[in-house]
Amino acid sequence: MDGRRAALFANRQKLQMLEVMWGEQIGKSENPDHAEFNELRAAFDTSIDELDQFVTQEIGNRGLRFPPGGLESGLIDFPTTYEGRWVFLCWQRGEPQVRYWHEIEAGYRGRQEIAAEHVIAMGNDDADHELPADL
């Protein structure tokens, strides 16, 4: 995913440079950079679609989610149960393993280290209700 994001940002920078250089003139077919601009624009749009599809298929369909700002900071949450309620296990890029969890509403600031008693109890019971679909 990082590679896809890097390609997306590289294309965006090239597009921005052409737009700064030419302004509205970049849209005219006689502009010497018009064809390159169109190719970069198509590649940019394709990259966005591929990244969205990747996030949906490889992350969202597995029950994982990016909390606000998570895509940029490498945060991923995934649901589990603890004492009859839904909570999130929380992992951030660079951490060697999943070592934190937090209440659904608590977010990153509410992260707590997973202790032995959590490991024993997490995921072993059904929550009293379904996980909200908008999470």
MDTraj code that builds the backbone (N, CA, C; nanometers):
import mdtraj as md
import numpy as np

residues = "MET ASP GLY ARG ARG ALA ALA LEU PHE ALA ASN ARG GLN LYS LEU GLN MET LEU GLU VAL MET TRP GLY GLU GLN ILE GLY LYS SER GLU ASN PRO ASP HIS ALA GLU PHE ASN GLU LEU ARG ALA ALA PHE ASP THR SER ILE ASP GLU LEU ASP GLN PHE VAL THR GLN GLU ILE GLY ASN ARG GLY LEU ARG PHE PRO PRO GLY GLY LEU GLU SER GLY LEU ILE ASP PHE PRO THR THR TYR GLU GLY ARG TRP VAL PHE LEU CYS TRP GLN ARG GLY GLU PRO GLN VAL ARG TYR TRP HIS GLU ILE GLU ALA GLY TYR ARG GLY ARG GLN GLU ILE ALA ALA GLU HIS VAL ILE ALA MET GLY ASN ASP ASP ALA ASP HIS GLU LEU PRO ALA ASP LEU".split()
xyz = np.array([
    [0.0816, -0.1179, 0.0000],
    [0.0000, 0.0000, 0.0000],
    [0.0868, 0.1254, 0.0000],
    [0.1973, 0.1215, 0.0706],
    [0.2861, 0.2382, 0.0722],
    [0.3373, 0.2702, -0.0680],
    [0.3676, 0.1657, -0.1453],
    [0.4136, 0.1864, -0.2824],
    [0.3072, 0.2516, -0.3689],
    [0.1828, 0.2100, -0.3509],
    [0.0719, 0.2690, -0.4259],
    [0.0536, 0.4159, -0.3893],
    [0.0644, 0.4447, -0.2601],
    [0.0516, 0.5837, -0.2160],
    [0.1661, 0.6688, -0.2687],
    [0.2869, 0.6145, -0.2701],
    [0.4026, 0.6890, -0.3197],
    [0.3860, 0.7228, -0.4672],
    [0.3379, 0.6272, -0.5467],
    [0.3144, 0.6520, -0.6895],
    [0.2068, 0.7583, -0.7089],
    [0.1040, 0.7524, -0.6275],
    [-0.0036, 0.8507, -0.6345],
    [0.0494, 0.9910, -0.6056],
    [0.1276, 1.0060, -0.5008],
    [0.1804, 1.1370, -0.4651],
    [0.2819, 1.1874, -0.5680],
    [0.3592, 1.0979, -0.6263],
    [0.4548, 1.1393, -0.7296],
    [0.3800, 1.1934, -0.8514],
    [0.2741, 1.1253, -0.8930],
    [0.1937, 1.1742, -1.0058],
    [0.1281, 1.3075, -0.9723],
    [0.0806, 1.3202, -0.8498],
    [0.0157, 1.4456, -0.8102],
    [0.1145, 1.5617, -0.8153],
    [0.2383, 1.5390, -0.7721],
    [0.3386, 1.6458, -0.7766],
    [0.3683, 1.6878, -0.9205],
    [0.3798, 1.5909, -1.0102],
    [0.4058, 1.6234, -1.1506],
    [0.2899, 1.7018, -1.2103],
    [0.1672, 1.6598, -1.1773],
    [0.0494, 1.7322, -1.2260],
    [0.0489, 1.8758, -1.1735],
    [0.0785, 1.8925, -1.0477],
    [0.0798, 2.0261, -0.9888],
    [0.1860, 2.1145, -1.0530],
    [0.3020, 2.0576, -1.0839],
    [0.4080, 2.1363, -1.1479],
    [0.3629, 2.1842, -1.2855],
    [0.3002, 2.0961, -1.3612],
    [0.2517, 2.1360, -1.4940],
    [0.1418, 2.2410, -1.4831],
    [0.0552, 2.2264, -1.3862],
    [-0.0520, 2.3247, -1.3680],
    [0.0041, 2.4606, -1.3271],
    [0.1078, 2.4621, -1.2431],
    [0.1697, 2.5878, -1.2023],
    [0.2404, 2.6522, -1.3219],
    [0.3089, 2.5714, -1.4006],
    [0.3820, 2.6239, -1.5165],
    [0.2889, 2.6830, -1.6215],
    [0.1801, 2.6142, -1.6507],
    [0.0971, 2.6499, -1.7648],
    [-0.0387, 2.7101, -1.7279],
    [-0.0841, 2.6902, -1.6065],
    [-0.2172, 2.7404, -1.5711],
    [-0.3239, 2.6762, -1.6580],
    [-0.4206, 2.7553, -1.6993],
    [-0.5298, 2.7027, -1.7828],
    [-0.4817, 2.6604, -1.9214],
    [-0.3656, 2.7070, -1.9607],
    [-0.3116, 2.6737, -2.0927],
    [-0.2794, 2.5246, -2.1063],
    [-0.2627, 2.4558, -1.9952],
    [-0.2304, 2.3128, -2.0008],
    [-0.3432, 2.2339, -2.0653],
    [-0.4651, 2.2862, -2.0602],
    [-0.5808, 2.2174, -2.1177],
    [-0.5935, 2.2308, -2.2678],
    [-0.5119, 2.3127, -2.3285],
    [-0.5201, 2.3343, -2.4741],
    [-0.4338, 2.2321, -2.5468],
    [-0.4898, 2.1754, -2.6519],
    [-0.4211, 2.0679, -2.7244],
    [-0.2898, 2.1125, -2.7869],
    [-0.2748, 2.2394, -2.8171],
    [-0.1498, 2.2875, -2.8774],
    [-0.0384, 2.3069, -2.7742],
    [-0.0686, 2.2951, -2.6472],
    [0.0329, 2.3087, -2.5434],
    [0.1297, 2.1899, -2.5531],
    [0.2603, 2.2153, -2.5484],
    [0.3578, 2.1062, -2.5632],
    [0.3508, 2.0013, -2.4510],
    [0.2964, 2.0362, -2.3348],
    [0.2859, 1.9414, -2.2236],
    [0.1445, 1.8847, -2.2060],
    [0.0564, 1.9164, -2.3001],
    [-0.0835, 1.8743, -2.2886],
    [-0.0966, 1.7215, -2.2840],
    [-0.0293, 1.6512, -2.3745],
    [-0.0403, 1.5048, -2.3791],
    [0.0146, 1.4418, -2.2506],
    [0.1281, 1.4923, -2.2033],
    [0.1851, 1.4394, -2.0785],
    [0.0901, 1.4645, -1.9619],
    [0.0297, 1.5833, -1.9597],
    [-0.0655, 1.6158, -1.8539],
    [-0.1830, 1.5175, -1.8556],
    [-0.2359, 1.4904, -1.9722],
    [-0.3481, 1.3966, -1.9829],
    [-0.3088, 1.2557, -1.9385],
    [-0.1884, 1.2128, -1.9746],
    [-0.1404, 1.0804, -1.9329],
    [-0.1230, 1.0744, -1.7812],
    [-0.0634, 1.1781, -1.7244],
    [-0.0452, 1.1823, -1.5791],
    [-0.1794, 1.1862, -1.5071],
    [-0.2739, 1.2615, -1.5627],
    [-0.4073, 1.2711, -1.5020],
    [-0.4759, 1.1341, -1.5028],
    [-0.4656, 1.0623, -1.6151],
    [-0.5258, 0.9284, -1.6242],
    [-0.4579, 0.8327, -1.5261],
    [-0.3253, 0.8396, -1.5171],
    [-0.2517, 0.7532, -1.4233],
    [-0.2894, 0.7866, -1.2784],
    [-0.3062, 0.9143, -1.2500],
    [-0.3455, 0.9584, -1.1157],
    [-0.4837, 0.9034, -1.0804],
    [-0.5781, 0.9184, -1.1725],
    [-0.7138, 0.8686, -1.1484],
    [-0.7141, 0.7174, -1.1299],
    [-0.6355, 0.6467, -1.2100],
    [-0.6257, 0.5009, -1.1975],
    [-0.5647, 0.4632, -1.0622],
    [-0.4621, 0.5365, -1.0201],
    [-0.3982, 0.5095, -0.8907],
    [-0.4952, 0.5282, -0.7752],
    [-0.5774, 0.6311, -0.7830],
    [-0.6773, 0.6535, -0.6779],
    [-0.7759, 0.5377, -0.6746],
    [-0.8239, 0.4963, -0.7917],
    [-0.9184, 0.3845, -0.7978],
    [-0.8559, 0.2565, -0.7432],
    [-0.7305, 0.2299, -0.7798],
    [-0.6625, 0.1090, -0.7316],
    [-0.6420, 0.1125, -0.5805],
    [-0.6062, 0.2275, -0.5272],
    [-0.5870, 0.2403, -0.3830],
    [-0.7197, 0.2215, -0.3099],
    [-0.8253, 0.2832, -0.3602],
    [-0.9581, 0.2652, -0.2998],
    [-1.0003, 0.1192, -0.3030],
    [-0.9778, 0.0548, -0.4154],
    [-1.0144, -0.0863, -0.4287],
    [-0.9320, -0.1730, -0.3330],
    [-0.8042, -0.1449, -0.3230],
    [-0.7173, -0.2188, -0.2317],
    [-0.7640, -0.2032, -0.0871],
    [-0.7915, -0.0796, -0.0482],
    [-0.8358, -0.0539, 0.0889],
    [-0.9664, -0.1272, 0.1162],
    [-1.0589, -0.1229, 0.0214],
    [-1.1878, -0.1905, 0.0401],
    [-1.1706, -0.3416, 0.0477],
    [-1.0992, -0.3989, -0.0483],
    [-1.0885, -0.5447, -0.0561],
    [-0.9942, -0.6033, 0.0470],
    [-0.8780, -0.5463, 0.0618],
    [-0.7761, -0.6064, 0.1465],
    [-0.7856, -0.5641, 0.2930],
    [-0.8500, -0.4539, 0.3172],
    [-0.8575, -0.4052, 0.4547],
    [-1.0015, -0.4069, 0.5049],
    [-1.0884, -0.3342, 0.4385],
    [-1.2270, -0.3241, 0.4831],
    [-1.3011, -0.4556, 0.4863],
    [-1.2826, -0.5386, 0.3850],
    [-1.3540, -0.6666, 0.3793],
    [-1.3026, -0.7674, 0.4820],
    [-1.1943, -0.7382, 0.5465],
    [-1.1402, -0.8261, 0.6511],
    [-1.1768, -0.7765, 0.7908],
    [-1.2602, -0.6739, 0.7963],
    [-1.3010, -0.6203, 0.9256],
    [-1.2042, -0.5192, 0.9824],
    [-1.1005, -0.4864, 0.9084],
    [-1.0036, -0.3862, 0.9532],
    [-1.0524, -0.2486, 0.9123],
    [-1.0044, -0.1477, 0.9825],
    [-1.0428, -0.0117, 0.9445],
    [-0.9299, 0.0841, 0.9774],
    [-0.9261, 0.1897, 0.9006],
    [-0.8347, 0.2990, 0.9300],
    [-0.9119, 0.4010, 1.0127],
    [-0.8682, 0.4305, 1.1333],
    [-0.9333, 0.5387, 1.2077],
    [-0.8992, 0.6714, 1.1397],
    [-0.9645, 0.7815, 1.1773],
    [-0.9299, 0.9108, 1.1164],
    [-0.7789, 0.9363, 1.1250],
    [-0.7183, 0.9661, 1.0113],
    [-0.5748, 0.9896, 1.0040],
    [-0.4920, 0.8632, 0.9986],
    [-0.5576, 0.7484, 1.0042],
    [-0.4870, 0.6213, 1.0111],
    [-0.4107, 0.5850, 0.8854],
    [-0.4656, 0.6176, 0.7707],
    [-0.3967, 0.5845, 0.6464],
    [-0.2620, 0.6540, 0.6402],
    [-0.2579, 0.7811, 0.6780],
    [-0.1337, 0.8572, 0.6740],
    [-0.0361, 0.8131, 0.7831],
    [-0.0878, 0.7785, 0.8998],
    [0.0003, 0.7448, 1.0115],
    [0.0235, 0.5949, 1.0273],
    [-0.0403, 0.5144, 0.9429],
    [-0.0192, 0.3705, 0.9500],
    [-0.0936, 0.3024, 1.0632],
    [-0.2047, 0.3600, 1.1064],
    [-0.2855, 0.2996, 1.2120],
    [-0.3934, 0.2102, 1.1518],
    [-0.4111, 0.0946, 1.2109],
    [-0.5192, 0.0048, 1.1722],
    [-0.5850, -0.0473, 1.2986],
    [-0.7177, -0.0433, 1.2990],
    [-0.7963, -0.0997, 1.4080],
    [-0.8717, -0.2209, 1.3564],
    [-0.8910, -0.3187, 1.4434],
    [-0.9776, -0.4299, 1.4066],
    [-1.0535, -0.4768, 1.5286],
    [-1.1813, -0.5113, 1.5059],
    [-1.2705, -0.5373, 1.6182],
    [-1.2496, -0.6740, 1.6823],
    [-1.2760, -0.6747, 1.8107],
    [-1.2833, -0.7979, 1.8876],
    [-1.3802, -0.7713, 2.0023],
    [-1.4087, -0.8713, 2.0794],
    [-1.4972, -0.8518, 2.1947],
    [-1.4163, -0.8612, 2.3231],
    [-1.4658, -0.7906, 2.4225],
    [-1.4048, -0.7939, 2.5546],
    [-1.5147, -0.7658, 2.6571],
    [-1.5362, -0.8602, 2.7451],
    [-1.6371, -0.8488, 2.8501],
    [-1.7736, -0.8074, 2.7952],
    [-1.8141, -0.8715, 2.6861],
    [-1.9470, -0.8504, 2.6305],
    [-1.9655, -0.7255, 2.5469],
    [-1.8583, -0.6569, 2.5116],
    [-1.8701, -0.5358, 2.4297],
    [-1.7642, -0.5400, 2.3197],
    [-1.7882, -0.4625, 2.2164],
    [-1.6914, -0.4506, 2.1085],
    [-1.5822, -0.3531, 2.1484],
    [-1.4594, -0.3884, 2.1165],
    [-1.3438, -0.3010, 2.1339],
    [-1.2576, -0.3166, 2.0087],
    [-1.1582, -0.2338, 1.9953],
    [-1.0652, -0.2445, 1.8838],
    [-0.9263, -0.2847, 1.9323],
    [-0.8680, -0.3806, 1.8655],
    [-0.7246, -0.4017, 1.8749],
    [-0.6631, -0.2957, 1.7855],
    [-0.5468, -0.2481, 1.8183],
    [-0.4891, -0.1335, 1.7490],
    [-0.3424, -0.1608, 1.7166],
    [-0.3062, -0.1425, 1.5913],
    [-0.1680, -0.1619, 1.5486],
    [-0.1248, -0.0404, 1.4684],
    [-0.0004, 0.0011, 1.4852],
    [0.0563, 0.1118, 1.4089],
    [0.1825, 0.0649, 1.3393],
    [0.1978, 0.1114, 1.2154],
    [0.3165, 0.0755, 1.1376],
    [0.4408, 0.0942, 1.2233],
    [0.5277, -0.0060, 1.2196],
    [0.6515, -0.0015, 1.2964],
    [0.6456, -0.0813, 1.4251],
    [0.5250, -0.1084, 1.4736],
    [0.5131, -0.1898, 1.5943],
    [0.5330, -0.3360, 1.5550],
    [0.6121, -0.4109, 1.6306],
    [0.6439, -0.5485, 1.5911],
    [0.5252, -0.6440, 1.5988],
    [0.4256, -0.6093, 1.6779],
    [0.3072, -0.6941, 1.6915],
    [0.1933, -0.6094, 1.7471],
    [0.0740, -0.6671, 1.7482],
    [-0.0409, -0.5981, 1.8070],
    [-0.0248, -0.6043, 1.9588],
    [-0.0092, -0.4886, 2.0202],
    [0.0125, -0.4829, 2.1651],
    [-0.0848, -0.3910, 2.2364],
    [-0.1779, -0.3297, 2.1620],
    [-0.2677, -0.2319, 2.2221],
    [-0.4126, -0.2572, 2.1818],
    [-0.5015, -0.2077, 2.2658],
    [-0.6442, -0.2112, 2.2365],
    [-0.7050, -0.0825, 2.2901],
    [-0.8267, -0.0526, 2.2447],
    [-0.8979, 0.0640, 2.2985],
    [-1.0478, 0.0467, 2.2800],
    [-1.1213, 0.1171, 2.3622],
    [-1.2664, 0.1193, 2.3490],
    [-1.3016, 0.1805, 2.2134],
    [-1.4156, 0.1439, 2.1617],
    [-1.4581, 0.1923, 2.0300],
    [-1.4524, 0.3448, 2.0223],
    [-1.5038, 0.4130, 2.1251],
    [-1.5112, 0.5594, 2.1233],
    [-1.3800, 0.6264, 2.1629],
    [-1.2878, 0.5539, 2.2220],
    [-1.1686, 0.6148, 2.2801],
    [-1.0625, 0.6546, 2.1778],
    [-1.0491, 0.5800, 2.0725],
    [-0.9489, 0.6131, 1.9726],
    [-0.8063, 0.5944, 2.0215],
    [-0.7127, 0.6477, 1.9438],
    [-0.5702, 0.6293, 1.9690],
    [-0.5292, 0.6739, 2.1091],
    [-0.5828, 0.7839, 2.1546],
    [-0.5458, 0.8358, 2.2873],
    [-0.5883, 0.7427, 2.3998],
    [-0.6863, 0.6574, 2.3718],
    [-0.7339, 0.5650, 2.4731],
    [-0.6680, 0.4286, 2.4670],
    [-0.5616, 0.4184, 2.3886],
    [-0.4940, 0.2881, 2.3761],
    [-0.4410, 0.2404, 2.5098],
    [-0.4601, 0.1119, 2.5321],
    [-0.4085, 0.0483, 2.6527],
    [-0.3280, -0.0738, 2.6104],
    [-0.2228, -0.1013, 2.6818],
    [-0.1437, -0.2193, 2.6505],
    [-0.2240, -0.3446, 2.6814],
    [-0.2124, -0.4427, 2.5949],
    [-0.2826, -0.5690, 2.6143],
    [-0.2098, -0.6476, 2.7228],
    [-0.2816, -0.6754, 2.8301],
    [-0.2264, -0.7524, 2.9419],
    [-0.2747, -0.8969, 2.9302],
    [-0.2156, -0.9850, 3.0092],
    [-0.2504, -1.1276, 3.0046],
    [-0.3995, -1.1496, 3.0255],
    [-0.4602, -1.0743, 3.1164],
    [-0.6038, -1.0936, 3.1415],
    [-0.6886, -1.0510, 3.0220],
    [-0.6378, -0.9568, 2.9419],
    [-0.7084, -0.9171, 2.8198],
    [-0.7012, -1.0284, 2.7168],
    [-0.5828, -1.0844, 2.7011],
    [-0.5631, -1.1898, 2.6012],
    [-0.6563, -1.3064, 2.6280],
    [-0.6692, -1.3438, 2.7536],
    [-0.7548, -1.4561, 2.7910],
    [-0.9008, -1.4264, 2.7599],
    [-0.9444, -1.3029, 2.7834],
    [-1.0857, -1.2683, 2.7711],
    [-1.1262, -1.2171, 2.6330],
    [-1.0344, -1.1622, 2.5558],
    [-1.0715, -1.1020, 2.4280],
    [-1.1100, -1.2068, 2.3256],
    [-1.2200, -1.1771, 2.2577],
    [-1.2652, -1.2621, 2.1483],
    [-1.3305, -1.3914, 2.1904],
    [-1.3452, -1.4142, 2.3198],
    [-1.4024, -1.5395, 2.3678],
    [-1.5516, -1.5319, 2.3941],
    [-1.6083, -1.4135, 2.3891],
    [-1.7511, -1.4006, 2.4129],
    [-1.8135, -1.3192, 2.3015],
    [-1.9419, -1.3332, 2.2877],
    [-2.0138, -1.2533, 2.1900],
    [-2.0519, -1.1209, 2.2530],
    [-2.0384, -1.0157, 2.1759],
    [-2.0823, -0.8862, 2.2262],
    [-2.2347, -0.8875, 2.2379],
    [-2.2844, -0.8031, 2.3258],
    [-2.4282, -0.7966, 2.3472],
    [-2.5027, -0.7435, 2.2264],
    [-2.4314, -0.6848, 2.1322],
    [-2.4947, -0.6269, 2.0140],
    [-2.3994, -0.6356, 1.8952],
    [-2.4538, -0.6125, 1.7775],
    [-2.3733, -0.6170, 1.6549],
    [-2.2784, -0.4975, 1.6512],
    [-2.1647, -0.5174, 1.5878],
    [-2.0708, -0.4083, 1.5668],
    [-2.1369, -0.3055, 1.4752],
    [-2.1389, -0.1787, 1.5120],
    [-2.2020, -0.0772, 1.4257],
    [-2.1390, -0.0777, 1.2866],
    [-2.2226, -0.0713, 1.1851],
    [-2.1764, -0.0775, 1.0461],
    [-2.0959, 0.0450, 1.0046],
    [-2.1136, 0.1572, 1.0719],
    [-2.0454, 0.2790, 1.0311],
    [-1.9055, 0.2932, 1.0880],
    [-1.8538, 0.1897, 1.1512],
    [-1.7188, 0.1968, 1.2077],
    [-1.6174, 0.1531, 1.1103],
])
top = md.Topology()
chain = top.add_chain()
for i, resn in enumerate(residues, 1):
    res = top.add_residue(resn, chain, resSeq=i)
    for name in ("N", "CA", "C"):
        top.add_atom(name, md.element.get_by_symbol(name[0]), res)
traj = md.Trajectory(xyz[None], top)
